Amino acid sequence: MAFPEKEDTPALLLMVAGAKGAVASTVAVAAAVLKSEPYQGLGGLTTAEKFPFLGGLDRIKMGGWDISTEVLPDAVKRHGVLPSSLWEPHAVDLTGLTIRPAPSAGDALEHQVEAIRADIRAFQAEHPDAEPVMVNLLPANCDLDKSRRFETLDQLLTTRGTTPPDLAYGIAAVLAGIPVVNYTPNTIELDAVCEEAQKRCVPLAGRDGKSGQTYFKVVLASAFKARSMTVDGWYSLNILGNADGKNLMDPDRACGKMKNKTQLLNDILGYTVGGRYGESAHKVHIDYYPPRGDAKEAWDVIDFSGLFGLPMSLRLNLQGRDSILAAPMVIDLARWVAALKMAGMGGTIPELGFFFKKPVGPNPPLTFQDQLTALHRLERQIIEKRSVSPSSPA
């Protein structure tokens, strides 16, 4: 693989909300490793050979925000995702990353946005050669009150009361003209925010990254649909021992993720699983199990029927690594939205539904086949728009 000349292409700057979390710290190590070994991070990365105008994988920079005061290497060690032999040689680089204190969640939303915008300007001054992307990796949080309507962004900013911290990062980035990746199940894509992103031509990609069990659920559900087989029931269990697993034991914090995991199946199949029983037979459970740490385990039991309605079943056991599955997706998504921005394309990007449980935007592709088709089409659109843009390099 040949990377473009560095002077002809920008670096990629990931500004991460929740920069010391398990996924974010894994991304930071990956970026550090890629500086000297750009081939090491190709496992799970789908954009390595896309968008050459973005530059090589060795030019990924990172900064961000976190409530923790520990240095980043200590966070990497605490999460236990990576062996020390992988990250310790890069401890100096990791310590040197700028991680700013997160704004107080008790501050008014407009004050949080102002503080984050000031930090964004500082990050841009520190990395003037980079294309910035805002990445939301904050923990799952209580969902917004959907009964509250905000006609304009100004109305939203001046609202009183507690709002999820994610919202301030999303708004600050949109106002600064910076693409947003919302990898979390938390809602930041309110109508007022999406309209502002469209008006400013800022790409907005989300919501709720699907890295493991749900990814394979989409693949299998699409396969059942393609064969006209009826899914009568689907039981899913996750056991996860990291901070994300513990956080999701709070029903209020887990509600968004659980809803996304559950609704997705009916959307793909076009009917309610278990409808013949008069109630849903799609069950999703998440259990915090400390011994597993970041090495999540997922069990799926699928009951389906074929000719004459005769019953059959499928068992699937996934033993994955939560942050190892997610980190390449974060880098992929950052590269996608940076490419979209450089091609002059903005607003919500439903074509990136391949990466999300609950894709945001009109008519997102649902089946695995349709999601891949949408990605290929989007890539062609980016290339075509870049080729005719007067600002594109010769």
N, C-alpha and C positions, 0 to 999 in steps of 0.2 A: 504494500500500500504506500502510495506517495502522498505526503502531506504538502499543501501549498506553502509557498514562501511566506515566512512570518510577516515581513513588512507589507505584504499585499492583503492581509486578512486581519480582522480584529480578534482579540481574545474574547472569551465568554466569561462574564462575571455573574456568578450565582449569588444573589443576596437572599439569604435563607432565614425565614422566621422559624425559630426553634433550632438554631444552628448546633446545639450541643446534644440533640436527641440521638437516638440510635441510628436512624436512617441518615440524618444529616451528617453525623460524624463519620459514617461509612463513606458517604459521598466525598467528604473532605479528604479522607485517606486515599480514595480512588483518584482524586484530582492530583494529589501529591505524587502518587506512584506514576501516574500518566506523564508527569513532567519529564521523567527520565526513561520511562519504559512505556511508550504509548501503545504497545500491543498487549500489555498485561490486563487492561480493563475491557477487552472486547467481549468477554463472556456476558451474554444478556443484553449487550448494547446493539440496538438495531440501526442507529444512524451513523455508524463509524465511517461509512463510505458515502453518506449523503451530504449535501450542502457544502461542497468544498470551499465556498466563499466565506464560511464561518471559521476556517482555519483548522488546525490539527487538534487532536485530543490532548496534546501536551500544553495547550494554551487555555485551560480551564482554571479560572480563579474563583475564590470563594470568600465571602464575608457574611455577616448577618447579625442576628439578635438572639438573646436568650436571657432568661431570668437567673440562670446559674452563674456563679462567680468562679467556678473551677476553670482551670486552663483546659484547652481542648484535648490534649493527650490524656489527661485524667478522665475526661468524659469517655473517650474511646476505650480506655482500660475498664472503666466502670460498666460499660454496656456489655463488654465481653463478646462482641460480635466477631472480631478479628484476632488472630493469633498475634502475639507481640512481635514475632519475626517480620510481620508484614508492615506494622505501623511504626515501630520504634525507630527504624532508620530515618523516618520522616518527622520525628517529634519536634525538631527545631522549626521546620516549615509549618507544622500544625500550630505550634505555639505562636508563630508570627502572624497568623490570620487575625484580622480585625473582627472581633465579636463584640457588639455594642450591647449595653443594658437594654432590655425591653422596656418600652414605656409602661407606666403603671396602668393596670387594667381599671383602676378606679378613676382615672382621669376622664374628662369629657372626651367623646370621640374626636371632636375637631382638634383637641390639644394633642391626642395621640397621633393623629395624622400629621400635624405640623412637626412633631418631634421626629417621626419616621422620615418625612420628606427632607428634613435637615440632615439626617443620617445618610439618606440616599445621595444627597449632593456631596457629602464627604466621601462616600464610597466611589462616586464617579470621579472626584478629584484625585483620589488615590489610584484609580485605574482608568486613566483617560483614554486608553487604547481599546477598551473593552465594550462589548455589547452587553448591557445589563439585563438581567431577568430576575423578577421576584418569585421566589419559591416558598409556598406555605407548607411547612412541615410541623405545625403545632399539634399538640395532642387533640384527640377527639373531644369536642366540647358540647355543651347543651345547645340545642338548635335554637335559631331565632324564632320569635313569636311571629308566625306567618300572618296573623290578623293585623299586624301593623303595616300600614301602607306608606310608602314614601314616594311622592310624585317626582321629586328632584333630588339631586345629590346634595344640594344646599340644605334641603329639608332634613335629609338623613344625617348630615354632619351636625346639625344643631339639635338633634333629638336628645332628650335627657333619659337617663337610666342606663343600666349595664348592657353592654354589647359584647359579643365574643371578640377576643383580641385579634382574630384573623381579619376581621372587617377593616380595621385601621390599616393593616399592611396592604390589603387589596386596593383600597381607595387611594392611599398614598402613591402606590405604583402607577395606577391609572392616571392620576393627576400629573405625575411626572413623565408620562408617556412611555412607561416601562412595561413590557409584557409580564403576564402573571400566570403562574402554574399553581393551581390549588389542588395539591395531592391529597388533602384531608377530606373527611366527610362533612366538614363544617361549611355552612352556607355563607359565602361571601358574594355570590352572584345575584344580588338583589337587582330588580328591574332598573333602578336608578344607576347602579354601578355598571350594569351591562350597557345601558344606553350611553353613558359617558364614555365607556371603552369604545363603543361603535363610533361615536362622534369624533373621538380623538384618534381613531384607527389604531387602537392598542389591542393586541391579541390577548384573549382571556380564556385559558384552558382549565377545565376541571369537570367533574368533581369526584374525589374518592378513588385513588389509584387502585387498580386491580392487578395484584402481583402474583398471587398464588392460587388458593382454592377457587376464588371467583373467576379467575382467568380460565382455569380448566372447566369450570361450570359452564362458561359461555361456549367453549369449544364443544363440549359434550351435548349441551342443549341444542346447539346449532346442528349437530350431527343427528340427533333424534328427530328434529324438525325436518331435516333434509330427507330422512327415510320414512317420514309420515308415521312414526311410532309415537304412541301416546305415553306421556310421562304421568304416572298415577301418583307418585310420591317421591320426595327427595329429602333425605335427612342429612344435614351437614353439621359436623362438630369441629370446632377449632380448640386446640389447647395451646396456650401461649404464655410464656413465663417472663416476658420483658415488661418494661414500663407501660407499653401500649396495652398489653394484656391486662395489667392491673388497672389501668385507667378505664378500660372497657367493662369492668365489673360494676361501675356506676351506671344504672339503667338510663339516666338522663344523658350521660355522655355517650352511651352506646347507641342511642335510639336512631341517630342518622345513619350510622354504618349498618345497623341491623335492617333498617328499612331499605337501604340501597341493595344489600345482599339479597333480600327477599323479593323485592319487586322485579328485579332484573330477570328472573327466570320466567315469570308470567309474561313480561314484555317480549321476550324472545320467542316463546312458544305460541303466544297469541291466545292463551286461555289460562284459567286458574288451575294450578296443579292441585288435584284432589277435589275438583269441583263436584264430581259425582258423589262424594261423601257429604256434601253440603257444607264443607269447611276446608280451609287450606291444609294440604298435606305436604307443604314445603316448610320444613322446620330448620331453623338456623340457631346454633348455640355457640357461644364463645365462653370458654372457661380459663381463668387464670390458674396456671399450674407452674409454680416457680422453678422446679427442676429443669424445665425445658428451655428457660432463658429465651434467646432469640431464635432458637431452633424449634419453630412451630411445627405442630403436627395437625393434619386435617383428615377427617374421615367423612366419606360420602357414601350413603346407601341409596341407590336409585332403583325404584320399581317402575317398570314400564311394560307395555303390552304391544303385541304385534297382530299377526293374522288371527282371526276369530277371537281377538281379545285375550289370547292366552298369556299368562303372566311370565315375566322374566325379570332378572335383576342384575345390577352391576355394583361392584364394590371398588372404591378408589381410596388409597391411602397415600397422602402426600406428606413426606418428611422434608420440609423446606427450611430455609433460613430467611427470616422475615426481611431483614435489612439488606441482605445480599441480593434478594429478588427485587427489592424496591429501588436500591441505589442506581442501577443502570437506567431504570425507567425515569428517574428524576433527571438524569443527564440527558437522556433522549428527549424528554419533554422540553427541557430548557433549550435544546438545540432547535427543536421544532418551532417554538414560539419566537425565538430570535430570528430564525429564517423567515417566518411569516412577517415579522416586523420589518425586516430588511426588504421584503418584497412588497411592502405597502398594504398588507392585509391585516385587518383588525376585527374587533368585536369577539363574540363567543365563537369558538371553533368546534362545532359538534363532530367534525370529521376526525377529531382525535379521540373518538369514543373507544377505539382499540385499547386505550390506556386506562379507562375509567369505568367504575361501576355505575355512575350516574352522570353520563355525559351532559354537559350544559350547552344549550343552544337548540335551534329548531330542527326537528326531525333527525336526531342522531341515528347513525347506523346501529342495528341491534345484534344481528347474527355475526358470527365470526367472519364469514365470507364477506358480508357487506362492510364490516369494519376494515378488513384488509383492502377491499376495493376503494373505499373512501380515502384511505391513507395514500394509496398509489395515485389517485386522482389529485389529492391535495399537493403531493410532491410535484406532479407535473405543472400544476397551477403556479406554484412557487417558482419553479425553474422558468416557466414562460414569462411571468411578470418580471423576474430579475433580468431576463434577456432583453426586454424592451424598455427597462427603466433607464432614464438618462443618467442616473446616479450610479449605475452599475459599473464596476471597473472593466476596462477593456480586456 
